[in-house]
């Protein structure tokens, strides 16, 4: 099987930020066709292109790889950004080159009147990709409103097709509601994606079944290696199913899949089966892709993180609510990104022996370190 190729950047600048009026240039591994635009780059020349925007830290499931504990510390409600504040910050990120926004949580559909925010963001022509990640429990009742509001794409988390496993993984058996949500969304949205976190001894025998489930709904399944991020207090390396092990299991059923070579900074390596079915694998744990990472994360209360593994962030809510001028906030965002050196997953891999990233005691002192607070 040929390696899944990642083309190296073909476009470089002389500084961390640049302005271009070219029809097409390369920034990172992606070709940009935006006309006149600004792009800022970090120390390793990675552009600021993709904003993960959490709208709540609350969730209606307790998935074992994200929220395995019995009790959690929640963000104060008065600290949560209002929709107007979110749009103000998004406009500043757009000015600095962001053109992809993904709404996350927690579970984003728990945020009241979320379609109002989606409509406001969808009206911004500079957002070329507006997506949302959901666990699907509330999706059937909200999919039409999200579509009508202008949402471009949906990703739904689904880790098993078995009721008993769903209950063990998420603490509640909501499989039927998730299935209904996926079926509803598949009729409304093109390019539906299904994300599956693969855990050894839990659901690693369901790869083929999940591919077939996705195929029947014209959805692309993406298998994700179990990650040792904040909140994954039960993580251990022996529970990780690697990309190569997943490919071996899929090859045994379908024959060798063909790697898809593409210009994209997306985290998934995509493969095509002989019948044309496409699936992806996100190998964050065993084959990190930090060199291509153009993503940052804004929590529901305005803390901005440059890496999923970062333990320190920048408080944009405080600056915004202090009355700072937009140019001042934009300058802060630019200066922070231009100093960015984060390569969290690579650093974890290089460190050798691994245990959970952050202790339970520290997570309770600072809920911003939780995966469900900063979004995936």
N, C-alpha and C positions, 0 to 999 in steps of 0.2 A: 504494500500500500504506500502510495506516495505521501510525503509529508504534507500537512495542510499549510500552505505557503502564506506567510505574511510579508508583503512587499515592504521594503524599507522606504523611509521618506525620500522623495525625489526633489523636494523643494525646501530650501533653507533660507533663512533671513540673516541679516547681519546683526540683528538685535532681538530683544525679547518681544517686541511688538512691531507691527508693520502695517502699512496701508497699501492696498493694491487696487488698481483699476483694470487688471487683466481679466479677460473673459473666463479663463480657467487657470487656477494654480493648484499646487498641492500643499496641504498643511497637515502635518502628521502623515497619515496614510490615505487621507481622503482628498478627493478632488473637489474644490469649491468653485461654484459658479454663481457668485453673488453680486457681481458688478463691483461697485465701490464699497468697501467694507473695512473694518478694523479687526485685526486678530492680535491678541496678546499671547505670548508664549512664556513658559516657565524656564527654569535653568536648563532643563533637558530638551528644550524646544518643543514641548508638548503644548498644543493650543488649548485655550479655554473655549470649548464648543458646546458642552453638554451639561445641563443643570438638572440634577435630581432634586425635586422639590417636595418635601414632606409636608402634608397638610394636617397631620395629627399623629400623636404617638400612641393613641389607643388602638386596640385590636380586639376583634371578637373571636379570635382563635388563640391558642397557646402552642404554637408549633415547637416541637422539641429542639430544632436546630436554631431557634430564634428566641423563644420565650419559654424556656423549660421550667422556670421557678414558679413558686406558688404566689408570691407577692412581688409587686413592682412599685417603684416611685414614679409618679406621673408629673409631667410638666404643669406648672400652674396655668389655669385657663386664661388668666389675665395676661400672661406672657405670649399667648399664641398670636401670630400675625393675623391681622384682619385682611380680607381679600384686597382691599385698596393698598395696603402696605406690601402685600405679595406682588401685586402688579407693578408697584413703584420699583421694587428691587429687580423684578424681572426685566423691566425696561432698561435698567442700568446694565444688567448682564448682556442684554441684546446689543447695547451700544458698544460693548467690549468684545463682541464676536460670537456670543452664544447663539445658536440657531436650533437647538434641540432641547426640549423641556419634557421631563417625565414626572408626573404626579405620583407620589408614593405615600407611605405611612410608616408605621402602623398600617391600618386599613383605611385607605383614603375615602371610601364610600361611607365611613362613619361621620365624616365632616358634613355638617348640615349645609344644604344648598350648594353642594360642590359644583353642580352644573352652572351656577352663576359664575364661578371662577373660571371654569372651562370656557364658557362663552367669551369672557373678557380676554383670556389668553389666545383663543382661536382667532380673535379679531386682529391680532398682531401679525402682520404679514411677514415679519422677519423670523417668526417661528416656523421653520420648515417641517418640523416633526414634533407633534404634540401627542404624547402617549400617557398611559396610566397603567400602573400595576396594581392588581387587586387579588384578594384571595377568593373572590367569586361568590361569597356567601350572599351578598346583597345585590349581585350583578343583574339578575333577572329583572328586578324592579327598577333598576337604574340605567340599563343599557340604552334604551331608547332616548332618555333625556340626555345622556352623554353624547350620543350620536347627533341629536338635534342641536346640541350646544356647539358642535364643531370638533369634537375629539377626533384625532386622526387614527390612533391605533390603541389596541388593548393587549395587555399581557395578563394571563390568569395563572395563578399558582395552583398546581395540582400534583400531589406527591404520590398518590396511590389511587387505584380503582376499586379498592376493597374497603367495605364499611368498617370492619374491625380494625384494620390498620389506620384508617383515617382517624378513628377515635383515639387510638394510642398515640399517633403523631401529633394531633391537634387538640387533644383533650375533649373534643366534642365531635360527634358524628354529624357533620354538615355536608356529607358527600352528595346527597341528592340535590341540595340547593346549589352547590357548586356546579354540578352537571347541568342543571337547568340554566344557570347563568351562562355557562359556556355555550350551550346550544342556542340560547337567545342571542348572545353576542356574535356567534358565528354567522348568523343570518344578517346581521347589521354591519359588521366590520370586516373588511378585507384584511389579509395579513395577520390574522389572530395568532398569537403565540401562547404556548403553554409552557410554564417553567416547572421543572421537577428537580428538587434537591435529592440526590441519590445517596443513601446511607447503607453501608454494608449490613446485611442481616435484617434489614427493615423493608426495603423496597427495590433492592438491586436485581430482583428477579422479574421486574415488571417493565423493563425497557422496551421490549418488543410489543407488549400489550399497549403501552402508552403511545408508541409510534402509530400503531393501528388505530387507536382512539383518535389521535390527532388527524390522521389521514382521512378518516370518515367525516371529519368536520372541516376539512381544508385548513387545518391549523398546523403550525410548525412547532414541534416539541423541542425544547432546549433542556438538556440534562446538565445539572450544575453539581460540581464537586462540593461536598460538605466543607464549609469554610470555618476557620477558627477566628471569627470576628467577635466583636464585643457582644455579649449576651449568650454566646454559644458555650455555656458553662459545662455542657456534657460532651464537648468535642474531644476526640482523640484521633490520632493519625490512623489507627487500625480500623476506624469506621469509615475512612475515606475510600471511595471507589474512584480510581483514577480514570482520566480520559482514555488511556490505552486499554484499560480493563473493560470500560464501556464499549469501546470499538470492537474488542474481541468478542464480546457477547453478541453484539449486533451483527457482526460478520458471520458468526456461527449460524445465524438464522437467515440472513439475506444475501450473504456473500459480501466481498469488500465494497464499502461505500466509496464514492469518488469525492475527494476534497474539492470544495468550491473555492477558487481563487478570486478574491474581490477586494476592491478599495473600500475599506471600512475600518473605523475604530471601534466597532461594536465588539463586545467581549466574547461572543460565541464564535467558535470555529464551526462552519457549516459543511454538511456532507449531503450528497445525493445518492439515493438508492437506485437500483437498476430501473425501477418503474417510475422514477422521477420524484418520489417522495423525498422531501428535504427535512433534515433534523440538525440540531446544533448541540455542541458541548461547550460549556464554560468551565475551563480547567484552571480556575483561580488558585487552587491550592498546589497542584503539582507542576503547572506550566504557566506561571503568572504572565500577564500581558501589560505590566506597568509601563513599558516603553511607549505604548500607544495610548495611554489613558488620558482622555480629554475631559473626564467627568469630575464634577464637584457636587457637594450635597449641602442643601440648605434645610435645616430642621424647621419644624412647625413654629418654633419660637425665635427663629432668625439667627441661629448659630450656623456659620458657614464652615464646612470641613472640606479639605482638599484631597482626602483619601478615606476609604472605608475603614482603614486601620488607624487613622489619626486619633490621637488622644487630646489634641488641642485644636480649638477652632477660633473663629473670629466672630464677635458678637455684632452682627449687622443691625439687629433690632435696637440695641442701645443707641447706636449711632443715628439710626433713622428717627427714633423717637426723641432724640435730643434736639432735633431741628436742623441737623446738618444739611447743607445744600447738596443737591444731586451730584454736582461735580466733585464735592469732597468725598462722598461715598464711593463714587466711581474711581477716584484716585486711590482710595484705600483698597478696593477690590483689585485694581491693577497691580498695586505694589505688592500685595500678598501673593497673587498668582505668579508674578515675575520672580519671586523668591522661592517658589515651590520646588522642593526636592523630594517629595514623598514618593516612595516606591515600596509601600507597606507589604504587599504580598511577596515581592522578591526578597525583602529583608527577612520575612518570616521563614521563607524557604531556605535562605542561606544560613539561618541560625541553627540548623540541625535539629536536635531534639526539641519537640514542640509540645506545649500544653495549652490549655485555654488562654486566650490573649489577655483577659482582664479578670481579676478576682471578683467574686460575688460581692464582697464588702465594698470594693471600689465602685462597682456598678451601682450599688444602692446609694452611695454618696454623690454620684454624678450620673444621672439618667441619660445624659447626652452620649455616653459611651455605649449605650445599648443599640443594637442593630435596629430594633423597632422604632427608635427615636430618630435616627438619621436616615433611615430608608436604605433599600438595597440598590 
